[in-house]
Amino acid sequence: ETQAPRNFSIPDEALRTLPETIALLELRLSVEVESAGLCAERRTDAEANDIRALMEQVDAQQADPAVVQIHYDYDFHLAIAKAARNEFIHGFLSYLRPMIVPRFQLGYVVEPALKDSYYARIHNEHKAIVDAIERQDGRAARQAMRKHLHNSLGRVRALARASGVAATDAEQKAAAASLFADMKRPGPTGGTGLGKWI
């Protein structure tokens, strides 16, 4: 289910990030679906409890969509990745955080009048992921994470269509080149920027 995007002006800077945001969500789908499954299969009881507590904390905030970022739940996703016990997955998603979180406001895709139903739907999606993790059901965790990220991707794609923004091959290549250039820069220890997570 994709909520209709709001019909008002979005700053040009936010519009310019839409193609990259869509590409990053597609990337997250490919990584985080497996992350959720591995988390369900490998997590400790303490980690499962911490993930549920973090979900409840994040989902209870229900801030005004006009003042919250669209990826306000990224810490929840990172906690799942950490409990997947694969340092490459957790490190990669941590590395992407500065590119993913400060994208644009949730208010661009959620009208204030629909805030409560939106947050309830997201909580149900989060709860399905956490319930599967607690049951140690890797298959169900993967399915729940896929649904959650697919729904998010659908909302951002709908916003892009409504705003007349299309991701061209040139824009995708430029965004990827920028990301990979950052990854190749020397890090503080003299290695590449990847060194902090691999």
C-alpha positions in Angstrom: 0.0 0.0 0.0 1.5 3.3 -1.1 0.2 6.5 0.3 -0.4 9.3 -2.3 2.3 11.9 -2.1 1.4 15.3 -0.8 0.7 18.0 -3.4 2.9 20.9 -2.5 6.3 22.3 -3.4 9.3 20.4 -2.3 12.7 22.2 -2.1 14.8 21.6 -5.2 17.6 20.2 -3.0 15.3 17.5 -1.7 14.0 16.7 -5.1 17.6 16.3 -6.4 18.2 13.6 -3.8 15.2 11.4 -4.9 17.0 9.3 -7.5 19.8 8.6 -5.2 17.4 7.9 -2.3 15.6 5.3 -4.5 18.9 3.7 -5.5 20.0 3.5 -1.9 16.7 1.9 -0.9 17.1 -0.7 -3.6 20.6 -1.4 -2.2 19.2 -1.6 1.3 16.7 -4.1 0.1 19.4 -6.4 -1.2 21.4 -6.2 2.1 18.9 -5.8 4.9 16.5 -8.6 3.9 19.4 -11.1 4.5 20.5 -9.1 7.6 17.1 -9.6 9.2 17.2 -13.3 8.4 20.7 -13.8 9.8 19.7 -11.8 12.9 16.8 -14.1 13.6 19.0 -17.1 13.2 22.0 -15.8 15.3 20.7 -13.3 17.8 21.0 -13.8 21.6 18.0 -13.4 23.8 19.5 -10.1 25.1 19.8 -8.8 21.6 16.2 -9.7 20.7 15.1 -7.9 23.9 17.2 -4.8 23.0 15.8 -4.8 19.4 12.2 -4.9 20.7 12.9 -2.1 23.2 14.5 0.1 20.5 11.5 -0.6 18.2 9.1 0.5 20.9 11.2 3.6 21.7 11.4 4.6 18.0 7.8 3.8 17.2 6.5 5.6 20.3 7.9 9.0 19.2 5.4 9.6 16.4 6.8 13.1 15.7 5.3 15.6 13.4 6.2 14.4 9.9 7.3 18.0 9.0 10.2 17.8 11.5 11.3 14.2 11.2 13.6 12.6 8.6 12.1 9.9 6.4 14.6 7.3 7.6 13.9 8.1 11.3 14.1 4.3 12.1 17.6 3.7 10.9 19.0 2.9 14.4 16.5 0.1 14.5 17.8 -1.3 11.2 21.4 -1.0 12.4 20.6 -2.9 15.6 19.2 -5.8 13.5 22.4 -5.7 11.3 24.6 -5.8 14.4 22.8 -8.9 15.8 23.2 -10.6 12.4 26.8 -11.2 13.4 28.3 -10.2 10.1 30.6 -7.2 10.5 30.6 -6.5 6.8 26.8 -6.0 6.8 26.8 -3.9 9.9 29.8 -1.9 8.9 28.5 -1.3 5.4 25.1 0.0 6.7 26.9 2.1 9.3 29.1 3.6 6.5 26.0 4.5 4.5 24.2 6.2 7.4 25.3 9.8 6.6 24.1 9.3 3.1 20.8 7.7 4.0 19.5 9.4 7.1 19.6 13.1 6.2 17.5 12.8 3.1 14.3 14.7 3.3 11.4 15.1 5.7 8.8 12.5 6.2 6.2 15.2 5.7 6.9 15.1 2.0 5.2 11.7 1.8 2.9 11.7 4.9 0.1 14.3 5.4 -0.4 15.5 9.0 -4.0 14.2 9.0 -2.7 10.7 8.2 0.2 10.7 10.6 -1.4 8.3 13.1 -2.3 5.7 10.6 1.1 6.0 8.9 2.9 5.4 12.2 0.6 2.5 13.1 1.4 0.9 9.8 5.1 1.3 10.3 4.9 -0.1 13.8 3.0 -3.2 12.4 5.8 -3.7 9.9 8.5 -3.3 12.5 6.6 -5.6 14.9 6.4 -8.3 12.2 10.2 -8.1 11.8 10.8 -8.2 15.6 8.3 -11.0 16.2 10.1 -13.2 13.6 13.5 -12.4 15.1 12.2 -13.4 18.5 10.9 -16.7 17.1 14.2 -17.2 15.4 12.3 -17.6 12.1 14.8 -16.4 9.5 12.4 -16.9 6.6 9.7 -14.8 8.2 12.2 -12.1 9.2 13.4 -11.8 5.6 9.8 -11.6 4.3 8.9 -8.9 6.9 11.9 -6.8 6.2 11.4 -7.1 2.4 7.8 -5.9 2.9 8.9 -3.0 5.1 11.6 -1.7 2.8 9.5 -2.4 -0.4 6.7 -0.2 1.1 9.2 2.5 1.9 10.6 2.3 -1.6 7.1 2.5 -3.1 6.4 5.7 -1.2 9.6 7.4 -2.4 9.0 6.2 -6.0 5.5 7.7 -5.8 6.8 11.0 -4.6 9.4 11.0 -7.4 6.7 10.3 -10.0 4.4 13.0 -8.6 7.2 15.5 -8.6 8.2 14.7 -12.2 11.6 13.4 -11.1 13.1 10.4 -12.9 16.4 8.7 -12.2 18.5 8.8 -15.3 21.4 6.5 -15.9 23.7 9.5 -15.8 22.3 10.6 -12.3 22.7 7.0 -11.0 26.2 6.8 -12.3 27.2 10.1 -10.8 25.7 9.2 -7.4 27.5 5.9 -7.4 30.8 7.5 -8.5 30.5 9.9 -5.6 29.9 7.1 -3.1 32.7 4.9 -4.4 35.1 7.9 -4.5 34.4 8.4 -0.8 35.0 4.7 -0.2 38.4 4.9 -1.9 39.7 8.0 0.0 42.4 7.3 2.5 41.1 6.8 6.0 42.6 8.0 9.3 44.8 4.9 9.5 46.2 5.3 5.9 44.0 2.6 4.3 40.8 3.3 2.3 37.7 4.8 3.7 36.4 1.2 3.8 39.0 0.4 6.5 36.8 1.4 9.3 34.3 -1.4 8.6 36.3 -4.2 7.0 
